[in-house]
């Protein structure tokens, strides 16, 4: 007999405690967005770029990312030639 517990044997209990499958998925997405954002910030700083410089290179408005500091998800958009904002 093994002395460890298999995840498949206890997963349902933990998913229920977390609020269900949708809550688990939402938590995964939030965590991934935060990790991705932090990694992008590390890369930007390592290259000596400002948020505005990155936004300019991407063709997006830098204020969108800068104003969302501290939040795990950042909406990014681009203004096309007609002046309309498009999400990317």
C-alpha positions as a Markdown table, in Angstrom:
| # | Residue | x | y | z |
|---|---|---|---|---|
| 1 | Unk | 0.0 | 0.0 | 0.0 |
| 2 | Unk | 1.4 | 3.4 | -0.9 |
| 3 | Unk | 1.7 | 6.2 | 1.5 |
| 4 | Unk | 0.8 | 9.0 | -0.8 |
| 5 | Unk | -2.6 | 10.5 | -1.9 |
| 6 | Unk | -3.4 | 10.7 | -5.6 |
| 7 | Unk | -4.6 | 14.0 | -6.9 |
| 8 | Unk | -7.5 | 12.4 | -8.7 |
| 9 | Unk | -8.7 | 11.0 | -5.4 |
| 10 | Unk | -9.0 | 14.4 | -3.7 |
| 11 | Unk | -9.4 | 16.8 | -6.6 |
| 12 | Unk | -13.3 | 16.9 | -6.5 |
| 13 | Unk | -13.3 | 18.0 | -2.9 |
| 14 | Unk | -10.8 | 20.8 | -3.5 |
| 15 | Unk | -12.6 | 22.0 | -6.6 |
| 16 | Unk | -15.9 | 22.2 | -4.7 |
| 17 | Unk | -14.2 | 24.1 | -1.9 |
| 18 | Unk | -12.8 | 26.6 | -4.4 |
| 19 | Unk | -16.3 | 27.2 | -5.8 |
| 20 | Unk | -16.5 | 24.8 | -8.7 |
| 21 | Unk | -14.8 | 24.2 | -12.1 |
| 22 | Unk | -15.5 | 27.8 | -13.3 |
| 23 | Unk | -13.9 | 29.3 | -10.2 |
| 24 | Unk | -10.8 | 27.1 | -10.7 |
| 25 | Unk | -10.5 | 28.1 | -14.3 |
| 26 | Unk | -10.9 | 31.8 | -13.5 |
| 27 | Unk | -8.2 | 31.4 | -10.9 |
| 28 | Unk | -5.9 | 29.8 | -13.3 |
| 29 | Unk | -6.4 | 32.5 | -15.9 |
| 30 | Unk | -5.9 | 35.3 | -13.3 |
| 31 | Unk | -2.7 | 33.7 | -12.1 |
| 32 | Unk | -1.4 | 33.1 | -15.6 |
| 33 | Unk | -2.2 | 36.8 | -16.5 |
| 34 | Unk | -0.3 | 38.0 | -13.5 |
| 35 | Unk | 2.7 | 35.8 | -14.1 |
| 36 | Unk | 2.8 | 36.8 | -17.8 |
| 37 | Unk | 2.5 | 40.5 | -16.9 |
| 38 | Unk | 5.4 | 40.3 | -14.4 |
| 39 | Unk | 7.6 | 38.4 | -16.9 |
| 40 | Unk | 6.9 | 41.0 | -19.6 |
| 41 | Unk | 7.8 | 43.8 | -17.2 |
| 42 | Unk | 11.1 | 42.0 | -16.3 |
| 43 | Unk | 11.9 | 41.7 | -20.0 |
| 44 | Unk | 11.1 | 45.3 | -20.7 |
| 45 | Unk | 13.2 | 46.5 | -17.8 |
| 46 | Unk | 16.1 | 44.2 | -18.8 |
| 47 | Unk | 16.1 | 45.8 | -22.2 |
| 48 | Unk | 16.0 | 49.3 | -20.7 |
| 49 | Unk | 12.6 | 50.2 | -22.3 |
| 50 | Unk | 9.9 | 52.3 | -20.8 |
| 51 | Unk | 6.2 | 51.3 | -21.0 |
| 52 | Unk | 5.7 | 54.1 | -23.5 |
| 53 | Unk | 8.5 | 52.8 | -25.8 |
| 54 | Unk | 7.0 | 49.3 | -25.8 |
| 55 | Unk | 3.5 | 50.7 | -26.5 |
| 56 | Unk | 4.9 | 52.8 | -29.4 |
| 57 | Unk | 6.6 | 49.7 | -30.9 |
| 58 | Unk | 3.4 | 47.7 | -30.6 |
| 59 | Unk | 1.3 | 50.5 | -32.0 |
| 60 | Unk | -0.9 | 50.8 | -28.9 |
| 61 | Unk | -1.6 | 53.6 | -26.4 |
| 62 | Unk | 0.8 | 53.4 | -23.5 |
| 63 | Unk | -1.5 | 54.9 | -21.0 |
| 64 | Unk | -3.8 | 51.8 | -21.2 |
| 65 | Unk | -1.0 | 49.6 | -19.8 |
| 66 | Unk | 0.5 | 52.2 | -17.4 |
| 67 | Unk | -2.9 | 53.1 | -15.8 |
| 68 | Unk | -3.6 | 49.5 | -15.0 |
| 69 | Unk | -0.5 | 49.0 | -12.8 |
| 70 | Unk | -1.1 | 46.6 | -10.0 |
| 71 | Unk | -3.9 | 44.7 | -11.8 |
| 72 | Unk | -3.2 | 41.3 | -13.2 |
| 73 | Unk | -4.9 | 41.8 | -16.5 |
| 74 | Unk | -4.2 | 44.6 | -18.9 |
| 75 | Unk | -6.4 | 45.5 | -21.8 |
| 76 | Unk | -4.4 | 46.3 | -24.9 |
| 77 | Unk | -5.8 | 48.1 | -27.9 |
| 78 | Unk | -4.7 | 49.7 | -31.1 |
| 79 | Unk | -5.9 | 52.7 | -32.9 |
| 80 | Unk | -6.3 | 52.1 | -36.6 |
| 81 | Unk | -6.0 | 54.8 | -39.3 |
| 82 | Unk | -9.7 | 55.7 | -38.9 |
| 83 | Unk | -9.1 | 56.7 | -35.3 |
| 84 | Unk | -11.2 | 53.8 | -33.9 |
| 85 | Unk | -9.8 | 51.7 | -31.2 |
| 86 | Unk | -9.5 | 48.0 | -31.8 |
| 87 | Unk | -8.7 | 45.4 | -29.1 |
| 88 | Unk | -5.8 | 43.2 | -29.9 |
